[in-house]
Amino acid sequence: MVVARGRAETASGSKYLQQLCKHWSHRFEVEFSPTRGQIRFPSAVATIEADADALLVTLETQDGDSIERLKAIVADHLDRFAFREAPLPFAWSAST
């Protein structure tokens, strides 16, 4: 299992989390609340958490080769919703 964690400072994390989950709910299995969301992609799971000053994203996949692509896709989509403050300054860390 490959896990990548990203953090971006923003006061609008809850708003962006909900917009992203609604956006992908027509295509993937999605669960969300104002502070936590989970998106089940075919080969990965994205868990997003929002607090007062940050958005936290955890990506989990079996395919280590796709983790970079997945990070870019999630960050790009979040930047679309955060267009006034984009690009969100994600700091990523990875582990296996």
For each residue, the residues with C-beta under 8 A, 3 or more apart:
1: 60 61 62 96
2: 60 61 62 63 64 67 94 95 96
3: 58 59 60 94 95 96
4: 58 59 67 70 71 92 93 94 95
5: 56 57 58 59 92 93 94
6: 56 57 58 59 71 74 75 90 91 92 93
7: 54 55 56 57 90 91
8: 13 54 55 57 78 88 89 90 91
9: 53 54 89
10: 13 16 53 54 55 82 85 88
11: 52 53
12: 15 16 82 85
13: 8 10 16 17 50 51 53 54 55
14: 17 18 34 35 50
15: 12 18 19 81
16: 10 12 13 19 20 50 55 78 81 82 88
17: 13 14 20 21 32 34 35 36 37 48 49 50 55
18: 14 15 21 22 32 34 37
19: 15 16 22 23 81
20: 16 17 23 24 37 39 48 74 77 78 81
21: 17 18 24 25 30 31 32 37 39 48
22: 18 19 25 30 32
23: 19 20 26 77 81
24: 20 21 27 28 30 39 77
25: 21 22 28 30
26: 23
27: 24
28: 24 25 39 40 41
29: 39 40
30: 21 22 24 25 37 38 39 40
31: 21 37 38
32: 17 18 21 22 36 37 38 48
33: 36 37
34: 14 17 18 50
35: 14 17 49 50 51
36: 17 32 33 47 48 49 50
37: 17 18 20 21 30 31 32 33 47 48 49
38: 30 31 32 45 46 47 48
39: 20 21 24 28 29 30 45 46 48
40: 28 29 30 45
41: 28 44 45 46 70
42:
43: 61 62 63 66
44: 41 59 60 61 63 66 70
45: 38 39 40 41 59 60 61
46: 38 39 41 57 58 59 70 74
47: 36 37 38 57 58 60
48: 17 20 21 32 36 37 38 39 55 56 57 58
49: 17 35 36 37 55 56 58
50: 13 14 16 17 34 35 36 54 55 56
51: 13 35 54 56
52: 11
53: 9 10 11 13
54: 7 8 9 10 13 50 51
55: 7 8 10 13 16 17 48 49 50 78 88
56: 5 6 7 48 49 50 51
57: 5 6 7 8 46 47 48 74 78 90
58: 3 4 5 6 46 47 48 49
59: 3 4 5 6 44 45 46 67 70 71 74
60: 1 2 3 44 45 47
61: 1 2 43 44 45 64 66 67 70
62: 1 2 43
63: 2 43 44 66 67
64: 2 61 67 96
65: 68
66: 43 44 61 63 69 70
67: 2 4 59 61 63 64 70 71 94
68: 65 71 72
69: 66 72 73
70: 4 41 44 46 59 61 66 67 73 74
71: 4 6 59 67 68 74 75 90 92
72: 68 69 75 76
73: 69 70 76 77
74: 6 20 46 57 59 70 71 77 78
75: 6 71 72 78 79 87 88 90
76: 72 73 79 80
77: 20 23 24 73 74 80 81
78: 8 16 20 55 57 74 75 81 82 88
79: 75 76 82 83 86 87 88
80: 76 77 83 86
81: 15 16 19 20 23 77 78
82: 10 12 16 78 79 85 86 88
83: 79 80 86
84:
85: 10 12 82 88
86: 79 80 82 83
87: 75 79
88: 8 10 16 55 75 78 79 82 85
89: 8 9
90: 6 7 8 57 71 75
91: 6 7 8
92: 4 5 6 71
93: 4 5 6
94: 2 3 4 5 67
95: 2 3 4
96: 1 2 3 64
